[in-house]
Amino acid sequence: MEKHELVTLPNSNIQTLAQIAELDFFDRQSVILSKSVAPLEAWGSMMSRPSFILNLAFRIRDAISSMFNVKRIGGFSKSAPKTVAVGDKLDFFLVEHVSEDVLSLSERDSHLDVLTCISRVGNELTITSSVKVHNTFGRLYMLPVGPAHKWIVRSFLRRLKKEHS
């Protein structure tokens, strides 16, 4: 499995697995909050109450993926620590980068690599997801996961905006 180095997009603090043109999936969504929220605080807030649908989606994902020798990820624990360091785990994600304004989390597997970057500039919070696919299963996996992921992130950001208004 190829390890992709993190790339910081030009004129931003957003990290991805590669330049946008080299990615198999890219999604960037932002929200303006009433106050500046640190990326780890935003993560904790979003993960504290994952929806029933998201939990169900993870159970289905694990059941199907395990038939193709892809490790189970289980879902979210509903809690987040107050601090993290590179190399720590947040649920199934590996902390790849952490600073005051950026939290980059990865999951690397035989079928694909995923990087979720939560970044802030002032009161704007951005969630950017980038994916590099490794095989046919990864491509098939992204067919339903890509659109679902966009919907899930949008709902997380909407809820975060309500909490911080």
TIMI-296507 format. One record per residue (C-alpha): residue number from 1; x negated, z negated, y. Coordinates in steps of 0.001 Angstrom, whole numbers. Example, Ala and Ser with C-alpha at 12.3 -4.5 7.8 and 13.67 -1.06 7.14 Angstrom:
BEGIN
LOBA    n       xx       zz       yy
LOBA    1   -12300    -7800    -4500
LOBA    2   -13670    -7140    -1060
This chain:
BEGIN
LOBA    n       xx       zz       yy
LOBA    1        0        0        0
LOBA    2    -1421     1107     3332
LOBA    3    -1700    -1577     6026
LOBA    4     -679     -374     9455
LOBA    5    -2340    -1919    12479
LOBA    6      -54    -3004    15285
LOBA    7      247     -671    18261
LOBA    8     1263    -1831    21734
LOBA    9     3434      810    23360
LOBA   10     2174     2113    26723
LOBA   11     3329      225    29823
LOBA   12     4973    -2529    27789
LOBA   13     4337    -5580    25638
LOBA   14     6250    -4051    22710
LOBA   15     4417    -3803    19415
LOBA   16     5165    -1314    16633
LOBA   17     3582     -274    13337
LOBA   18     2438     3048    14843
LOBA   19     3133     5345    17765
LOBA   20     6860     6193    17938
LOBA   21     6351     9801    16756
LOBA   22     4638     8523    13595
LOBA   23     7421     6096    12616
LOBA   24    10152     6747    10072
LOBA   25    12561     4456    11949
LOBA   26    12481     3109    15491
LOBA   27    15072     1018    17312
LOBA   28    14698     -757    20654
LOBA   29    17542    -2767    22175
LOBA   30    17449    -5042    25214
LOBA   31    19625    -7569    26965
LOBA   32    19361    -9189    30388
LOBA   33    19911   -12945    30111
LOBA   34    20750   -15412    32872
LOBA   35    17357   -17072    32327
LOBA   36    14094   -16193    30647
LOBA   37    14142   -17064    26936
LOBA   38    10938   -17220    24894
LOBA   39    10872   -14895    21865
LOBA   40    10593   -17745    19331
LOBA   41    13490   -19576    21004
LOBA   42    15547   -16364    20865
LOBA   43    14678   -15937    17173
LOBA   44    15768   -19501    16414
LOBA   45    19004   -19046    18308
LOBA   46    19831   -15758    16571
LOBA   47    18959   -17018    13085
LOBA   48    20726   -20367    13430
LOBA   49    24078   -18785    12577
LOBA   50    23651   -15568    10587
LOBA   51    26999   -13937     9921
LOBA   52    28732   -13894     6559
LOBA   53    28367   -10103     6545
LOBA   54    24604   -10341     7067
LOBA   55    24241   -12873     4257
LOBA   56    26342   -10658     1978
LOBA   57    24223    -7636     2925
LOBA   58    21055    -9511     1909
LOBA   59    22561   -10465    -1453
LOBA   60    23523    -6839    -2115
LOBA   61    20113    -5645     -920
LOBA   62    18307    -8043    -3232
LOBA   63    20470    -7131    -6243
LOBA   64    19871    -3393    -5807
LOBA   65    16230    -3594    -4713
LOBA   66    15201    -5851    -7596
LOBA   67    16188    -3054   -10010
LOBA   68    13381    -1006    -8399
LOBA   69    10757    -3783    -8588
LOBA   70    11112    -4604    -4900
LOBA   71    10799    -8305    -4119
LOBA   72    13859   -10298    -3143
LOBA   73    13934   -11532      447
LOBA   74    16884   -13907      245
LOBA   75    17997   -13924     3858
LOBA   76    17608   -16423     6648
LOBA   77    17218   -20212     6424
LOBA   78    19210   -20987     9602
LOBA   79    16293   -22871    11124
LOBA   80    13175   -21976    13064
LOBA   81    10159   -24087    13941
LOBA   82     9321   -24892    17567
LOBA   83     5878   -23292    17186
LOBA   84     4314   -20694    14899
LOBA   85      881   -19178    14422
LOBA   86     -316   -15843    13090
LOBA   87      -95   -15997     9293
LOBA   88     2910   -18350     9225
LOBA   89     6174   -17313     7614
LOBA   90     9552   -17223     9324
LOBA   91    11853   -16881     6343
LOBA   92    10630   -13707     4599
LOBA   93     8763   -12393     7665
LOBA   94     5032   -12834     8261
LOBA   95     4065   -13767    11833
LOBA   96     1656   -10982    12860
LOBA   97     1405   -11794    16570
LOBA   98     2639   -14625    18747
LOBA   99     2251   -15241    22457
LOBA  100     4363   -16624    25276
LOBA  101     6121   -13258    25661
LOBA  102     5842   -11553    22248
LOBA  103     6698   -12462    18653
LOBA  104     5928    -9793    16042
LOBA  105     7165   -10297    12490
LOBA  106     6489    -8059     9503
LOBA  107     7614    -7551     5955
LOBA  108     5438    -5212     3926
LOBA  109     6486    -4044      486
LOBA  110     5970    -1196    -1943
LOBA  111     8829      841     -448
LOBA  112     8271      317     3293
LOBA  113     6695    -1737     6054
LOBA  114     8881    -3260     8775
LOBA  115     7821    -4787    12077
LOBA  116    10294    -6604    14301
LOBA  117     8962    -7354    17763
LOBA  118    10844    -9715    20062
LOBA  119     9473    -9444    23576
LOBA  120    10423   -10568    27047
LOBA  121     9708    -9483    30559
LOBA  122    11355   -11859    33007
LOBA  123    14974   -12305    31901
LOBA  124    14996    -9151    29762
LOBA  125    14697    -9745    26029
LOBA  126    13968    -6766    23780
LOBA  127    14114    -6460    20011
LOBA  128    12147    -3513    18691
LOBA  129    12037    -2549    15045
LOBA  130     9661      -35    13538
LOBA  131     9436     1173     9946
LOBA  132     6925     3173     7933
LOBA  133     8357     4374     4610
LOBA  134     6125     4649     1512
LOBA  135     8268     6391    -1091
LOBA  136    11627     7909    -2045
LOBA  137    13219     4511    -2597
LOBA  138    12183     3549      942
LOBA  139    13777     6699     2369
LOBA  140    16999     6087      407
LOBA  141    16944     2410     1397
LOBA  142    16832     3309     5089
LOBA  143    19916     5565     4894
LOBA  144    22355     2614     5022
LOBA  145    19916       45     6443
LOBA  146    18997     2035     9580
LOBA  147    22536     2208    11039
LOBA  148    23372    -1313     9799
LOBA  149    20218    -2691    11392
LOBA  150    21189    -1275    14794
LOBA  151    24624    -2881    14549
LOBA  152    23166    -6248    13456
LOBA  153    20637    -6349    16323
LOBA  154    23346    -5374    18818
LOBA  155    25548    -8241    17592
LOBA  156    22625   -10726    17751
LOBA  157    21873    -9706    21342
LOBA  158    25544    -9920    22344
LOBA  159    25742   -13450    20924
LOBA  160    22473   -14432    22630
LOBA  161    23820   -13180    25963
LOBA  162    26970   -15325    25525
LOBA  163    24835   -18387    24733
LOBA  164    22647   -17863    27807
LOBA  165    25223   -16930    30436
